Amino acid sequence: MQGETKILKLKNLRPQDYANYSCIASVRNVCSIPDRSVIFRLTNKTASPSIKLLVEDPIVVNPGQTVSLVCITTGGEPSPLLNWASSNDSLPQRSLVKGGTLTLPAITSDEAGVYSCVASNNVGNPAKKSTTIVVRGERPRGPAGRGGEWRVEVKGGQARVEVEEDSKIRFM
């Protein structure tokens, strides 16, 4: 069957249950596709992943600033693998990932959003921690249907403010 999922659950573990387990996927040599196998060692130290973000939430930054998000594993056996994901479907092209650190150089408002660190080790459920990056003032928003509110203070004269469709502000 295509997409069939099988799960091995071990409850009430005993010392003799700590062993190597293997999973073999086979399509019985259809179209010369070889079998695939994975070996997993269950020990008394085996544990699902846990992580911690070493950043504030939310993170408020200026446009052009470099932002580094640091995620560390605080538990899990075997050692969890760390990955980063973004609410914008994919990480920005210029982003750099090294270990648990995601670096966003010269951030723009298009890169604002929720960033999540996900740790997995095939034991239990993956661990996930998220933070929101807010980029200050690069796209002004005002009463031209863009949300927010403009406050214009005028001393000794008149001022007129226009907000164009592309959110550019003109003072007249």
Residue pairs with C-beta under 8 A, 6 or more apart in sequence:
6 23
8 21
8 23
10 17
10 42
13 42
15 44
17 42
18 42
18 43
18 44
19 41
19 42
20 39
20 40
20 41
20 42
21 39
21 40
21 41
21 42
22 37
22 38
22 39
22 40
23 37
23 38
23 40
24 35
24 36
24 37
25 35
25 36
25 37
26 35
26 36
27 33
27 35
40 122
41 78
43 77
45 77
46 77
46 78
46 123
47 75
47 76
47 77
47 123
47 124
48 75
48 76
48 121
48 123
48 124
48 125
48 127
49 73
49 75
49 76
49 80
49 119
49 120
49 121
49 123
49 124
49 126
49 127
50 73
50 74
50 75
50 76
50 119
50 127
51 71
51 72
51 73
51 74
51 80
51 82
51 100
51 117
51 119
51 127
51 128
51 129
52 71
52 72
52 74
52 129
53 69
53 70
53 71
53 117
53 129
53 130
53 131
54 70
54 71
54 72
55 69
55 70
55 131
56 131
57 130
57 131
57 132
58 131
58 132
58 133
58 134
59 67
59 69
59 131
59 132
59 133
59 134
60 134
60 136
61 67
61 107
61 133
61 134
61 135
61 136
62 135
62 136
62 137
63 107
63 108
63 109
63 135
63 136
63 137
63 138
64 106
64 107
64 108
65 106
65 107
66 103
66 104
66 105
66 106
66 107
67 103
67 104
67 107
67 133
68 101
68 102
68 103
68 104
69 84
69 101
69 102
69 103
69 104
69 115
69 117
69 131
70 100
70 101
71 82
71 84
71 100
71 101
71 102
71 117
71 119
71 129
72 100
73 79
73 80
73 82
73 100
73 119
76 119
76 121
76 123
76 127
77 121
77 123
78 121
78 122
78 123
79 121
80 119
80 120
80 121
80 127
81 119
81 120
81 121
82 99
82 100
82 117
82 118
82 119
83 117
83 118
83 119
83 120
84 91
84 95
84 97
84 102
84 115
84 116
84 117
84 118
85 91
85 115
85 116
85 118
86 92
86 113
86 114
86 115
86 116
87 113
87 114
87 115
87 116
88 110
88 111
88 113
91 97
91 102
92 104
92 110
92 111
94 104
94 105
94 106
95 102
95 103
95 104
95 105
96 102
96 103
96 105
97 103
100 117
102 115
102 117
104 111
104 133
107 133
107 135
108 135
108 138
109 135
109 138
109 139
111 133
111 135
112 133
112 134
112 135
113 132
113 133
114 130
114 131
114 132
114 133
115 130
115 131
115 132
115 133
116 128
116 129
116 130
117 128
117 129
117 130
118 126
118 127
118 128
119 126
119 127
119 128
120 126
120 127
139 167
140 148
140 163
140 167
140 169
141 147
141 148
141 167
142 148
142 149
142 150
142 163
142 167
142 169
143 149
143 150
143 163
144 163
144 164
144 165
144 167
146 163
146 167
150 161
150 163
152 159
152 161
159 171
159 172
160 171
160 172
161 169
161 170
161 171
161 172
162 169
162 170
162 172
163 169
164 170
